[in-house]
Amino acid sequence: FFFGEPPTSSKADMAHFSGDIKIKHAIISILFITLPNFIKYSSGFNLIPTSLITRPSSTKSPCHTFALGMSIGSNSSKNSLRRRTFLERIFLLQLLITMTPVSTALAMNNAAKSSSSSTEEETCENPQRVLVIGANGQTGFRVVNLLHNDPNKMYSPIAMIRDLSQKAKFDTMGVPWIVGDLDDGGAPTIQDVEGVDTVIFAAGAGRNRPPLKKVTIDYLSAVRSIAISQESTSVKRFILLSGINTDPLGTKRSLGATDLSGPLSAWHRLKAHSETYLKESHLHGRSLDWTILCPGRLVDDENGKPGTSLVKVSIIHGEDDLKGSLTQEEKAAAVKSLSGSHDGKIERLCASRDNVAETIVGLLNAPNTVGKSITVVDGILSVKEALASI
């Protein structure tokens, strides 16, 4: 009962237990060995706490000063005085020997506590469960990979894939998956999202899919995923990956634009409608902490190199307006000349997929971005620093 049951969990707990055992052994030694021996060999003398107050002038031993307030009553006999002084020294020596493992054990306990605290800071006991819709896409897969490999283990990703043919790489990673075909306007079920903390909608039909697929994926599936998240009891955050220049009336490059036509006008309308539903979702159900991320022209990372992890974020939505607000250094990082650009523009504000994926993950720890629509392009600030400026 006195020593307790040994722990079975962590090494840190075992270190605590070991230190406690040493301290308790020392206490037993003091109570049942050192002190009784002192009393036994000092029989015939009166134990009174006076040595720190008075000290016989004939005794020059410094041990009286550290006798813990315990002294033996005075005796007229010199032999008795010598014997008393000798016994006090023996008692102090035994006490010193006994207390040495106590100080060692205390140091061990402190070290174990520091180690345990450091370990808890490095790892997360309750990681945030994040469902990534469109996990097999070019940006979505990067998001899953970042979440899964987070050094602090703060996230527990779940991949939503279109069919079983896409599951192999997630099985290899050790990432759980669910199936939901967005091509037919599908979405996760209530059962899929229960227990999930955050939903990231990173799916998109892409520029080469038929127009109706853009309707089912970029609009219908997005809205249904938002509604399902609202119906759940666990989802608190919803992040929607959209695009720059979106507007309910078409492609809007600046606030003063009057011509909203263009090859991506219909897609920009669909994206804008899904954004509007998310912004107004509280009118239809439970409120969500939402963020909309609108990247510039998505580009693959050059020559297979990883992204720069440097971005520019802004609440300015139109591409022309944003370009006009950039410094020369920011323009050098974001503007690229793209021959044959699908929307007819040669110079575009671009965002590498690696940088966009990193920004999406960064949003999870940026509460200041809740309730905001944010544009992101390649830039000169770290993701954390850039998001903190919003």
BALOBA-1460 file (C-alpha; in Angstrom, 3 decimals):
// residues 390
<rec num="1" residu="f" x="0.000" y="0.000" z="0.000"/>
<rec num="2" residu="f" x="2.812" y="2.387" z="0.947"/>
<rec num="3" residu="f" x="4.781" y="1.875" z="-2.260"/>
<rec num="4" residu="g" x="1.808" y="1.658" z="-4.620"/>
<rec num="5" residu="e" x="1.314" y="-0.276" z="-7.842"/>
<rec num="6" residu="p" x="3.934" y="0.150" z="-10.593"/>
<rec num="7" residu="p" x="2.641" y="1.940" z="-13.716"/>
<rec num="8" residu="t" x="2.221" y="0.155" z="-17.019"/>
<rec num="9" residu="s" x="1.960" y="3.121" z="-19.396"/>
<rec num="10" residu="s" x="4.972" y="5.254" z="-20.252"/>
<rec num="11" residu="k" x="8.671" y="5.402" z="-19.432"/>
<rec num="12" residu="a" x="8.097" y="8.810" z="-17.907"/>
<rec num="13" residu="d" x="5.555" y="7.330" z="-15.473"/>
<rec num="14" residu="m" x="8.025" y="4.554" z="-14.622"/>
<rec num="15" residu="a" x="10.684" y="7.155" z="-13.848"/>
<rec num="16" residu="h" x="8.246" y="8.933" z="-11.517"/>
<rec num="17" residu="f" x="7.487" y="5.631" z="-9.754"/>
<rec num="18" residu="s" x="11.190" y="4.755" z="-9.378"/>
<rec num="19" residu="g" x="11.941" y="8.154" z="-7.865"/>
<rec num="20" residu="d" x="9.029" y="7.834" z="-5.453"/>
<rec num="21" residu="i" x="10.272" y="4.412" z="-4.316"/>
<rec num="22" residu="k" x="13.716" y="5.828" z="-3.486"/>
<rec num="23" residu="i" x="12.191" y="8.675" z="-1.477"/>
<rec num="24" residu="k" x="9.939" y="6.285" z="0.469"/>
<rec num="25" residu="h" x="12.893" y="3.963" z="1.187"/>
<rec num="26" residu="a" x="14.793" y="6.939" z="2.595"/>
<rec num="27" residu="i" x="11.851" y="7.900" z="4.816"/>
<rec num="28" residu="i" x="11.667" y="4.349" z="6.172"/>
<rec num="29" residu="s" x="15.422" y="4.382" z="6.853"/>
<rec num="30" residu="i" x="15.134" y="7.623" z="8.804"/>
<rec num="31" residu="l" x="12.116" y="6.491" z="10.812"/>
<rec num="32" residu="f" x="13.136" y="2.917" z="11.580"/>
<rec num="33" residu="i" x="16.967" y="2.812" z="11.445"/>
<rec num="34" residu="t" x="18.743" y="6.139" z="11.889"/>
<rec num="35" residu="l" x="16.487" y="7.728" z="14.502"/>
<rec num="36" residu="p" x="16.032" y="4.566" z="16.662"/>
<rec num="37" residu="n" x="19.806" y="3.981" z="16.621"/>
<rec num="38" residu="f" x="20.391" y="7.504" z="17.809"/>
<rec num="39" residu="i" x="17.868" y="7.131" z="20.622"/>
<rec num="40" residu="k" x="19.269" y="3.736" z="21.557"/>
<rec num="41" residu="y" x="22.873" y="4.886" z="21.893"/>
<rec num="42" residu="s" x="21.965" y="8.129" z="23.565"/>
<rec num="43" residu="s" x="19.955" y="6.496" z="26.341"/>
<rec num="44" residu="g" x="20.483" y="8.203" z="29.605"/>
<rec num="45" residu="f" x="20.404" y="11.639" z="28.076"/>
<rec num="46" residu="n" x="17.530" y="14.028" z="27.710"/>
<rec num="47" residu="l" x="16.591" y="14.931" z="24.114"/>
<rec num="48" residu="i" x="15.761" y="18.631" z="24.025"/>
<rec num="49" residu="p" x="15.866" y="21.107" z="21.112"/>
<rec num="50" residu="t" x="18.521" y="23.465" z="22.490"/>
<rec num="51" residu="s" x="21.725" y="22.972" z="20.486"/>
<rec num="52" residu="l" x="20.919" y="25.792" z="18.126"/>
<rec num="53" residu="i" x="20.241" y="28.061" z="21.071"/>
<rec num="54" residu="t" x="23.038" y="27.161" z="23.516"/>
<rec num="55" residu="r" x="26.300" y="25.398" z="22.994"/>
<rec num="56" residu="p" x="28.808" y="24.333" z="25.664"/>
<rec num="57" residu="s" x="31.919" y="26.456" z="25.386"/>
<rec num="58" residu="s" x="34.185" y="23.457" z="25.775"/>
<rec num="59" residu="t" x="32.836" y="21.863" z="22.575"/>
<rec num="60" residu="k" x="34.326" y="23.139" z="19.329"/>
<rec num="61" residu="s" x="32.703" y="20.712" z="16.962"/>
<rec num="62" residu="p" x="30.790" y="22.495" z="14.129"/>
<rec num="63" residu="c" x="28.322" y="19.623" z="14.112"/>
<rec num="64" residu="h" x="26.249" y="21.298" z="16.807"/>
<rec num="65" residu="t" x="25.292" y="23.999" z="14.349"/>
<rec num="66" residu="f" x="23.664" y="21.480" z="12.008"/>
<rec num="67" residu="a" x="22.092" y="19.154" z="14.549"/>
<rec num="68" residu="l" x="18.595" y="19.959" z="13.268"/>
<rec num="69" residu="g" x="17.685" y="21.547" z="16.586"/>
<rec num="70" residu="m" x="18.248" y="18.263" z="18.456"/>
<rec num="71" residu="s" x="20.719" y="18.221" z="21.319"/>
<rec num="72" residu="i" x="21.333" y="16.037" z="24.334"/>
<rec num="73" residu="g" x="20.799" y="17.580" z="27.774"/>
<rec num="74" residu="s" x="23.940" y="18.898" z="29.433"/>
<rec num="75" residu="n" x="25.957" y="16.686" z="31.783"/>
<rec num="76" residu="s" x="28.612" y="17.789" z="34.162"/>
<rec num="77" residu="s" x="30.851" y="14.924" z="33.162"/>
<rec num="78" residu="k" x="33.372" y="15.596" z="30.370"/>
<rec num="79" residu="n" x="33.079" y="11.998" z="29.259"/>
<rec num="80" residu="s" x="29.351" y="12.412" z="28.886"/>
<rec num="81" residu="l" x="29.898" y="15.574" z="26.866"/>
<rec num="82" residu="r" x="32.366" y="13.825" z="24.563"/>
<rec num="83" residu="r" x="30.017" y="10.880" z="24.171"/>
<rec num="84" residu="r" x="27.115" y="13.217" z="23.381"/>
<rec num="85" residu="t" x="29.162" y="15.101" z="20.765"/>
<rec num="86" residu="f" x="30.314" y="11.813" z="19.231"/>
<rec num="87" residu="l" x="26.752" y="10.529" z="19.035"/>
<rec num="88" residu="e" x="25.550" y="13.733" z="17.405"/>
<rec num="89" residu="r" x="28.235" y="13.352" z="14.751"/>
<rec num="90" residu="i" x="27.242" y="9.744" z="14.141"/>
<rec num="91" residu="f" x="23.590" y="10.775" z="13.881"/>
<rec num="92" residu="l" x="24.421" y="13.524" z="11.370"/>
<rec num="93" residu="l" x="26.566" y="11.144" z="9.322"/>
<rec num="94" residu="q" x="23.763" y="8.585" z="9.179"/>
<rec num="95" residu="l" x="21.279" y="11.316" z="8.280"/>
<rec num="96" residu="l" x="23.532" y="12.562" z="5.482"/>
<rec num="97" residu="i" x="23.969" y="9.067" z="4.074"/>
<rec num="98" residu="t" x="20.219" y="8.473" z="4.243"/>
<rec num="99" residu="m" x="19.237" y="11.784" z="2.666"/>
<rec num="100" residu="t" x="21.603" y="11.438" z="-0.314"/>
<rec num="101" residu="p" x="19.259" y="9.103" z="-2.256"/>
<rec num="102" residu="v" x="16.387" y="11.455" z="-1.428"/>
<rec num="103" residu="s" x="18.026" y="14.359" z="-3.240"/>
<rec num="104" residu="t" x="18.944" y="12.015" z="-6.085"/>
<rec num="105" residu="a" x="15.376" y="10.748" z="-6.313"/>
<rec num="106" residu="l" x="13.990" y="14.280" z="-6.300"/>
<rec num="107" residu="a" x="16.326" y="15.179" z="-9.148"/>
<rec num="108" residu="m" x="15.189" y="12.065" z="-11.036"/>
<rec num="109" residu="n" x="11.555" y="13.008" z="-10.543"/>
<rec num="110" residu="n" x="12.133" y="16.556" z="-11.751"/>
<rec num="111" residu="a" x="13.972" y="15.271" z="-14.817"/>
<rec num="112" residu="a" x="11.205" y="12.772" z="-15.514"/>
<rec num="113" residu="k" x="8.557" y="15.482" z="-15.207"/>
<rec num="114" residu="s" x="10.498" y="17.756" z="-17.570"/>
<rec num="115" residu="s" x="10.889" y="14.915" z="-20.049"/>
<rec num="116" residu="s" x="7.200" y="14.047" z="-19.800"/>
<rec num="117" residu="s" x="6.196" y="17.682" z="-20.272"/>
<rec num="118" residu="s" x="8.477" y="18.021" z="-23.287"/>
<rec num="119" residu="t" x="7.028" y="14.870" z="-24.839"/>
<rec num="120" residu="e" x="3.474" y="16.122" z="-24.360"/>
<rec num="121" residu="e" x="4.406" y="19.380" z="-26.089"/>
<rec num="122" residu="e" x="5.888" y="17.532" z="-29.062"/>
<rec num="123" residu="t" x="2.945" y="15.229" z="-29.626"/>
<rec num="124" residu="c" x="-0.787" y="15.742" z="-29.470"/>
<rec num="125" residu="e" x="-2.889" y="13.308" z="-27.460"/>
<rec num="126" residu="n" x="-6.138" y="14.351" z="-29.187"/>
<rec num="127" residu="p" x="-5.311" y="15.117" z="-32.811"/>
<rec num="128" residu="q" x="-7.774" y="17.089" z="-34.879"/>
<rec num="129" residu="r" x="-9.727" y="14.758" z="-37.180"/>
<rec num="130" residu="v" x="-9.799" y="16.249" z="-40.665"/>
<rec num="131" residu="l" x="-11.836" y="14.909" z="-43.583"/>
<rec num="132" residu="v" x="-10.342" y="15.865" z="-46.953"/>
<rec num="133" residu="i" x="-12.860" y="15.728" z="-49.799"/>
<rec num="134" residu="g" x="-11.074" y="15.413" z="-53.132"/>
<rec num="135" residu="a" x="-8.136" y="13.678" z="-51.437"/>
<rec num="136" residu="n" x="-7.008" y="12.003" z="-54.646"/>
<rec num="137" residu="g" x="-6.693" y="15.313" z="-56.492"/>
<rec num="138" residu="q" x="-3.419" y="17.128" z="-57.066"/>
<rec num="139" residu="t" x="-3.961" y="19.635" z="-54.266"/>
<rec num="140" residu="g" x="-6.057" y="17.383" z="-52.010"/>
<rec num="141" residu="f" x="-3.426" y="14.648" z="-51.901"/>
<rec num="142" residu="r" x="-0.791" y="17.182" z="-50.910"/>
<rec num="143" residu="v" x="-3.051" y="18.301" z="-48.058"/>
<rec num="144" residu="v" x="-3.506" y="14.719" z="-46.813"/>
<rec num="145" residu="n" x="0.236" y="14.135" z="-46.997"/>
<rec num="146" residu="l" x="0.994" y="17.261" z="-44.952"/>
<rec num="147" residu="l" x="-1.605" y="16.378" z="-42.327"/>
<rec num="148" residu="h" x="-0.409" y="12.792" z="-42.040"/>
<rec num="149" residu="n" x="3.261" y="13.762" z="-41.735"/>
<rec num="150" residu="d" x="2.799" y="16.647" z="-39.320"/>
<rec num="151" residu="p" x="5.796" y="16.385" z="-36.938"/>
<rec num="152" residu="n" x="3.651" y="17.185" z="-33.895"/>
<rec num="153" residu="k" x="0.940" y="14.669" z="-34.849"/>
<rec num="154" residu="m" x="-1.718" y="17.349" z="-34.452"/>
<rec num="155" residu="y" x="-3.963" y="15.942" z="-37.169"/>
<rec num="156" residu="s" x="-5.648" y="12.684" z="-38.039"/>
<rec num="157" residu="p" x="-6.624" y="12.880" z="-41.735"/>
<rec num="158" residu="i" x="-9.360" y="10.897" z="-43.443"/>
<rec num="159" residu="a" x="-9.341" y="10.731" z="-47.231"/>
<rec num="160" residu="m" x="-12.535" y="10.793" z="-49.270"/>
<rec num="161" residu="i" x="-11.969" y="9.048" z="-52.604"/>
<rec num="162" residu="r" x="-14.184" y="8.489" z="-55.632"/>
<rec num="163" residu="d" x="-13.869" y="4.684" z="-55.824"/>
<rec num="164" residu="l" x="-11.828" y="1.760" z="-54.559"/>
<rec num="165" residu="s" x="-9.281" y="2.076" z="-57.367"/>
<rec num="166" residu="q" x="-7.867" y="5.099" z="-55.520"/>
<rec num="167" residu="k" x="-7.416" y="3.512" z="-52.117"/>
<rec num="168" residu="a" x="-4.005" y="1.840" z="-52.596"/>
<rec num="169" residu="k" x="-1.812" y="4.889" z="-51.966"/>
<rec num="170" residu="f" x="-3.764" y="5.821" z="-48.856"/>
<rec num="171" residu="d" x="-3.472" y="2.268" z="-47.535"/>
<rec num="172" residu="t" x="0.275" y="2.523" z="-48.097"/>
<rec num="173" residu="m" x="0.372" y="5.786" z="-46.142"/>
<rec num="174" residu="g" x="-1.748" y="4.364" z="-43.360"/>
<rec num="175" residu="v" x="-4.496" y="6.953" z="-43.886"/>
<rec num="176" residu="p" x="-8.126" y="5.793" z="-43.469"/>
<rec num="177" residu="w" x="-10.488" y="6.515" z="-46.356"/>
<rec num="178" residu="i" x="-14.164" y="6.651" z="-47.243"/>
<rec num="179" residu="v" x="-15.805" y="6.430" z="-50.657"/>
<rec num="180" residu="g" x="-18.027" y="9.127" z="-52.144"/>
<rec num="181" residu="d" x="-18.500" y="9.769" z="-55.860"/>
<rec num="182" residu="l" x="-18.688" y="13.528" z="-56.447"/>
<rec num="183" residu="d" x="-19.271" y="12.997" z="-60.165"/>
<rec num="184" residu="d" x="-22.912" y="12.353" z="-59.345"/>
<rec num="185" residu="g" x="-23.193" y="15.202" z="-56.880"/>
<rec num="186" residu="g" x="-22.303" y="12.888" z="-54.003"/>
<rec num="187" residu="a" x="-21.099" y="13.913" z="-50.569"/>
<rec num="188" residu="p" x="-20.042" y="12.227" z="-47.337"/>
<rec num="189" residu="t" x="-22.807" y="10.737" z="-45.212"/>
<rec num="190" residu="i" x="-23.699" y="11.720" z="-41.668"/>
<rec num="191" residu="q" x="-21.934" y="8.568" z="-40.474"/>
<rec num="192" residu="d" x="-18.820" y="9.583" z="-42.413"/>
<rec num="193" residu="v" x="-18.500" y="12.960" z="-40.705"/>
<rec num="194" residu="e" x="-19.542" y="12.095" z="-37.156"/>
<rec num="195" residu="g" x="-16.450" y="12.476" z="-35.014"/>
<rec num="196" residu="v" x="-14.763" y="14.701" z="-37.602"/>
<rec num="197" residu="d" x="-13.647" y="18.145" z="-36.419"/>
<rec num="198" residu="t" x="-12.893" y="19.842" z="-39.764"/>
<rec num="199" residu="v" x="-13.960" y="19.257" z="-43.352"/>
<rec num="200" residu="i" x="-11.782" y="20.473" z="-46.217"/>
<rec num="201" residu="f" x="-13.461" y="20.570" z="-49.612"/>
<rec num="202" residu="a" x="-10.541" y="20.472" z="-52.054"/>
<rec num="203" residu="a" x="-12.360" y="18.829" z="-54.966"/>
<rec num="204" residu="g" x="-12.800" y="20.360" z="-58.398"/>
<rec num="205" residu="a" x="-13.897" y="19.167" z="-61.812"/>
<rec num="206" residu="g" x="-10.841" y="20.630" z="-63.509"/>
<rec num="207" residu="r" x="-10.639" y="22.494" z="-66.769"/>
<rec num="208" residu="n" x="-10.975" y="19.426" z="-69.012"/>
<rec num="209" residu="r" x="-14.189" y="17.955" z="-67.594"/>
<rec num="210" residu="p" x="-17.616" y="18.461" z="-69.248"/>
<rec num="211" residu="p" x="-19.581" y="21.514" z="-68.041"/>
<rec num="212" residu="l" x="-22.165" y="19.439" z="-66.163"/>
<rec num="213" residu="k" x="-19.416" y="17.746" z="-64.123"/>
<rec num="214" residu="k" x="-18.444" y="21.202" z="-62.916"/>
<rec num="215" residu="v" x="-22.047" y="21.667" z="-61.796"/>
<rec num="216" residu="t" x="-22.197" y="18.365" z="-59.904"/>
<rec num="217" residu="i" x="-18.729" y="18.605" z="-58.322"/>
<rec num="218" residu="d" x="-17.979" y="22.301" z="-57.821"/>
<rec num="219" residu="y" x="-21.490" y="23.297" z="-56.817"/>
<rec num="220" residu="l" x="-23.820" y="20.437" z="-55.874"/>
<rec num="221" residu="s" x="-21.247" y="18.313" z="-54.030"/>
<rec num="222" residu="a" x="-19.843" y="21.362" z="-52.287"/>
<rec num="223" residu="v" x="-23.241" y="22.498" z="-51.023"/>
<rec num="224" residu="r" x="-24.245" y="18.987" z="-49.961"/>
<rec num="225" residu="s" x="-20.950" y="18.556" z="-48.072"/>
<rec num="226" residu="i" x="-21.575" y="21.813" z="-46.233"/>
<rec num="227" residu="a" x="-25.134" y="20.755" z="-45.347"/>
<rec num="228" residu="i" x="-24.009" y="17.317" z="-44.119"/>
<rec num="229" residu="s" x="-21.369" y="19.000" z="-41.967"/>
<rec num="230" residu="q" x="-24.088" y="21.183" z="-40.466"/>
<rec num="231" residu="e" x="-26.236" y="18.152" z="-39.712"/>
<rec num="232" residu="s" x="-23.411" y="16.451" z="-37.846"/>
<rec num="233" residu="t" x="-22.782" y="17.098" z="-34.177"/>
<rec num="234" residu="s" x="-18.987" y="17.210" z="-34.389"/>
<rec num="235" residu="v" x="-17.884" y="19.274" z="-37.402"/>
<rec num="236" residu="k" x="-16.925" y="22.790" z="-36.334"/>
<rec num="237" residu="r" x="-14.758" y="24.027" z="-39.215"/>
<rec num="238" residu="f" x="-15.321" y="23.981" z="-42.967"/>
<rec num="239" residu="i" x="-12.655" y="25.080" z="-45.439"/>
<rec num="240" residu="l" x="-13.670" y="25.536" z="-49.077"/>
<rec num="241" residu="l" x="-11.027" y="25.650" z="-51.800"/>
<rec num="242" residu="s" x="-12.355" y="27.974" z="-54.483"/>
<rec num="243" residu="g" x="-10.648" y="30.256" z="-57.015"/>
<rec num="244" residu="i" x="-9.629" y="33.799" z="-57.756"/>
<rec num="245" residu="n" x="-11.982" y="36.110" z="-59.751"/>
<rec num="246" residu="t" x="-15.171" y="34.228" z="-58.772"/>
<rec num="247" residu="d" x="-18.420" y="36.183" z="-58.828"/>
<rec num="248" residu="p" x="-22.123" y="35.247" z="-59.126"/>
<rec num="249" residu="l" x="-22.150" y="37.043" z="-62.482"/>
<rec num="250" residu="g" x="-18.969" y="35.614" z="-63.950"/>
<rec num="251" residu="t" x="-15.235" y="36.407" z="-64.014"/>
<rec num="252" residu="k" x="-14.583" y="39.513" z="-61.957"/>
<rec num="253" residu="r" x="-10.973" y="40.696" z="-62.063"/>
<rec num="254" residu="s" x="-11.604" y="43.987" z="-60.308"/>
<rec num="255" residu="l" x="-14.326" y="45.742" z="-58.337"/>
<rec num="256" residu="g" x="-15.000" y="48.111" z="-61.217"/>
<rec num="257" residu="a" x="-15.103" y="45.443" z="-63.926"/>
<rec num="258" residu="t" x="-18.089" y="45.619" z="-66.261"/>
<rec num="259" residu="d" x="-17.218" y="42.789" z="-68.627"/>
<rec num="260" residu="l" x="-17.522" y="39.561" z="-66.647"/>
<rec num="261" residu="s" x="-17.434" y="37.240" z="-69.631"/>
<rec num="262" residu="g" x="-14.644" y="34.816" z="-70.430"/>
<rec num="263" residu="p" x="-13.917" y="31.123" z="-70.908"/>
<rec num="264" residu="l" x="-14.134" y="30.494" z="-67.149"/>
<rec num="265" residu="s" x="-17.194" y="32.657" z="-66.552"/>
<rec num="266" residu="a" x="-19.596" y="29.742" z="-65.971"/>
<rec num="267" residu="w" x="-17.185" y="27.983" z="-63.617"/>
<rec num="268" residu="h" x="-16.588" y="31.219" z="-61.692"/>
<rec num="269" residu="r" x="-20.357" y="31.543" z="-61.221"/>
<rec num="270" residu="l" x="-20.654" y="28.009" z="-59.841"/>
<rec num="271" residu="k" x="-17.799" y="28.554" z="-57.420"/>
<rec num="272" residu="a" x="-19.286" y="31.869" z="-56.310"/>
<rec num="273" residu="h" x="-22.650" y="30.215" z="-55.602"/>
<rec num="274" residu="s" x="-21.032" y="27.548" z="-53.436"/>
<rec num="275" residu="e" x="-19.129" y="30.301" z="-51.610"/>
<rec num="276" residu="t" x="-22.391" y="32.173" z="-51.041"/>
<rec num="277" residu="y" x="-24.089" y="29.106" z="-49.571"/>
<rec num="278" residu="l" x="-21.198" y="28.587" z="-47.153"/>
<rec num="279" residu="k" x="-21.256" y="32.240" z="-46.093"/>
<rec num="280" residu="e" x="-25.004" y="32.070" z="-45.501"/>
<rec num="281" residu="s" x="-25.161" y="28.488" z="-44.215"/>
<rec num="282" residu="h" x="-26.139" y="29.702" z="-40.746"/>
<rec num="283" residu="l" x="-29.495" y="30.682" z="-42.267"/>
<rec num="284" residu="h" x="-30.210" y="27.040" z="-43.082"/>
<rec num="285" residu="g" x="-28.711" y="25.135" z="-40.167"/>
<rec num="286" residu="r" x="-26.010" y="24.992" z="-37.545"/>
<rec num="287" residu="s" x="-23.298" y="27.632" z="-37.856"/>
<rec num="288" residu="l" x="-19.837" y="26.538" z="-38.997"/>
<rec num="289" residu="d" x="-16.504" y="28.280" z="-38.626"/>
<rec num="290" residu="w" x="-15.861" y="28.663" z="-42.324"/>
<rec num="291" residu="t" x="-12.969" y="29.903" z="-44.426"/>
<rec num="292" residu="i" x="-12.824" y="30.211" z="-48.210"/>
<rec num="293" residu="l" x="-9.402" y="30.010" z="-49.848"/>
<rec num="294" residu="c" x="-9.117" y="31.404" z="-53.372"/>
<rec num="295" residu="p" x="-5.778" y="30.601" z="-55.015"/>
<rec num="296" residu="g" x="-4.435" y="32.285" z="-58.112"/>
<rec num="297" residu="r" x="-3.739" y="30.264" z="-61.232"/>
<rec num="298" residu="l" x="-2.728" y="26.835" z="-59.909"/>
<rec num="299" residu="v" x="0.608" y="25.664" z="-61.274"/>
<rec num="300" residu="d" x="2.647" y="22.539" z="-60.758"/>
<rec num="301" residu="d" x="5.884" y="22.974" z="-58.891"/>
<rec num="302" residu="e" x="8.740" y="23.520" z="-61.340"/>
<rec num="303" residu="n" x="10.919" y="20.514" z="-62.172"/>
<rec num="304" residu="g" x="9.431" y="18.508" z="-59.338"/>
<rec num="305" residu="k" x="10.921" y="20.824" z="-56.722"/>
<rec num="306" residu="p" x="8.891" y="21.403" z="-53.562"/>
<rec num="307" residu="g" x="7.040" y="24.656" z="-53.129"/>
<rec num="308" residu="t" x="8.760" y="27.663" z="-51.630"/>
<rec num="309" residu="s" x="6.409" y="27.778" z="-48.600"/>
<rec num="310" residu="l" x="6.292" y="31.539" z="-49.252"/>
<rec num="311" residu="v" x="2.956" y="33.136" z="-50.053"/>
<rec num="312" residu="k" x="0.972" y="36.347" z="-50.279"/>
<rec num="313" residu="v" x="-2.525" y="36.327" z="-48.810"/>
<rec num="314" residu="s" x="-5.108" y="39.073" z="-49.065"/>
<rec num="315" residu="i" x="-8.809" y="39.786" z="-48.737"/>
<rec num="316" residu="i" x="-8.612" y="41.507" z="-52.149"/>
<rec num="317" residu="h" x="-10.418" y="39.138" z="-54.461"/>
<rec num="318" residu="g" x="-10.032" y="40.362" z="-58.024"/>
<rec num="319" residu="e" x="-6.792" y="39.429" z="-59.769"/>
<rec num="320" residu="d" x="-6.211" y="42.851" z="-61.316"/>
<rec num="321" residu="d" x="-6.903" y="44.635" z="-58.039"/>
<rec num="322" residu="l" x="-4.578" y="42.310" z="-56.150"/>
<rec num="323" residu="k" x="-1.803" y="42.700" z="-58.712"/>
<rec num="324" residu="g" x="-2.026" y="46.469" z="-58.344"/>
<rec num="325" residu="s" x="-1.519" y="46.178" z="-54.580"/>
<rec num="326" residu="l" x="1.658" y="44.065" z="-54.767"/>
<rec num="327" residu="t" x="5.180" y="45.336" z="-54.246"/>
<rec num="328" residu="q" x="7.778" y="44.694" z="-56.939"/>
<rec num="329" residu="e" x="9.231" y="41.848" z="-54.890"/>
<rec num="330" residu="e" x="5.804" y="40.281" z="-54.442"/>
<rec num="331" residu="k" x="5.045" y="40.625" z="-58.156"/>
<rec num="332" residu="a" x="8.318" y="38.887" z="-59.007"/>
<rec num="333" residu="a" x="7.252" y="35.925" z="-56.851"/>
<rec num="334" residu="a" x="3.626" y="35.694" z="-58.024"/>
<rec num="335" residu="v" x="3.434" y="36.780" z="-61.668"/>
<rec num="336" residu="k" x="4.206" y="34.222" z="-64.359"/>
<rec num="337" residu="s" x="3.876" y="34.410" z="-68.126"/>
<rec num="338" residu="l" x="1.872" y="31.445" z="-69.318"/>
<rec num="339" residu="s" x="1.614" y="30.952" z="-73.036"/>
<rec num="340" residu="g" x="-1.758" y="29.616" z="-74.111"/>
<rec num="341" residu="s" x="-3.379" y="30.288" z="-70.758"/>
<rec num="342" residu="h" x="-6.853" y="28.789" z="-70.790"/>
<rec num="343" residu="d" x="-8.536" y="32.103" z="-70.017"/>
<rec num="344" residu="g" x="-6.687" y="34.119" z="-72.638"/>
<rec num="345" residu="k" x="-4.449" y="36.012" z="-70.237"/>
<rec num="346" residu="i" x="-0.690" y="35.726" z="-70.648"/>
<rec num="347" residu="e" x="0.477" y="37.134" z="-67.313"/>
<rec num="348" residu="r" x="-1.215" y="35.521" z="-64.331"/>
<rec num="349" residu="l" x="-0.946" y="35.666" z="-60.570"/>
<rec num="350" residu="c" x="0.023" y="32.087" z="-59.775"/>
<rec num="351" residu="a" x="0.052" y="29.794" z="-56.766"/>
<rec num="352" residu="s" x="1.971" y="26.534" z="-56.660"/>
<rec num="353" residu="r" x="-0.044" y="23.556" z="-55.485"/>
<rec num="354" residu="d" x="2.475" y="22.837" z="-52.727"/>
<rec num="355" residu="n" x="2.079" y="26.370" z="-51.375"/>
<rec num="356" residu="v" x="-1.709" y="26.193" z="-51.592"/>
<rec num="357" residu="a" x="-1.793" y="22.865" z="-49.730"/>
<rec num="358" residu="e" x="0.462" y="24.266" z="-47.020"/>
<rec num="359" residu="t" x="-1.792" y="27.311" z="-46.715"/>
<rec num="360" residu="i" x="-4.874" y="25.107" z="-46.318"/>
<rec num="361" residu="v" x="-3.185" y="23.236" z="-43.460"/>
<rec num="362" residu="g" x="-2.072" y="26.558" z="-41.988"/>
<rec num="363" residu="l" x="-5.695" y="27.682" z="-41.800"/>
<rec num="364" residu="l" x="-6.388" y="24.957" z="-39.231"/>
<rec num="365" residu="n" x="-4.317" y="26.857" z="-36.672"/>
<rec num="366" residu="a" x="-5.297" y="30.372" z="-37.734"/>
<rec num="367" residu="p" x="-8.563" y="31.260" z="-35.948"/>
<rec num="368" residu="n" x="-8.248" y="34.825" z="-37.254"/>
<rec num="369" residu="t" x="-9.150" y="33.503" z="-40.714"/>
<rec num="370" residu="v" x="-12.595" y="32.228" z="-39.685"/>
<rec num="371" residu="g" x="-15.442" y="33.922" z="-41.559"/>
<rec num="372" residu="k" x="-13.154" y="35.269" z="-44.270"/>
<rec num="373" residu="s" x="-12.588" y="34.758" z="-47.984"/>
<rec num="374" residu="i" x="-8.846" y="34.838" z="-48.600"/>
<rec num="375" residu="t" x="-6.880" y="35.029" z="-51.838"/>
<rec num="376" residu="v" x="-3.492" y="33.302" z="-51.945"/>
<rec num="377" residu="v" x="-0.683" y="33.537" z="-54.503"/>
<rec num="378" residu="d" x="3.027" y="32.800" z="-54.341"/>
<rec num="379" residu="g" x="4.811" y="35.424" z="-52.289"/>
<rec num="380" residu="i" x="7.637" y="36.302" z="-49.929"/>
<rec num="381" residu="l" x="6.244" y="35.524" z="-46.444"/>
<rec num="382" residu="s" x="6.019" y="32.199" z="-44.652"/>
<rec num="383" residu="v" x="2.520" y="30.729" z="-44.532"/>
<rec num="384" residu="k" x="2.255" y="31.284" z="-40.780"/>
<rec num="385" residu="e" x="3.415" y="34.900" z="-41.006"/>
<rec num="386" residu="a" x="1.175" y="35.622" z="-43.986"/>
<rec num="387" residu="l" x="-1.958" y="34.188" z="-42.374"/>
<rec num="388" residu="a" x="-1.265" y="36.084" z="-39.168"/>
<rec num="389" residu="s" x="-1.492" y="39.327" z="-41.157"/>
<rec num="390" residu="i" x="-5.124" y="38.686" z="-42.207"/>
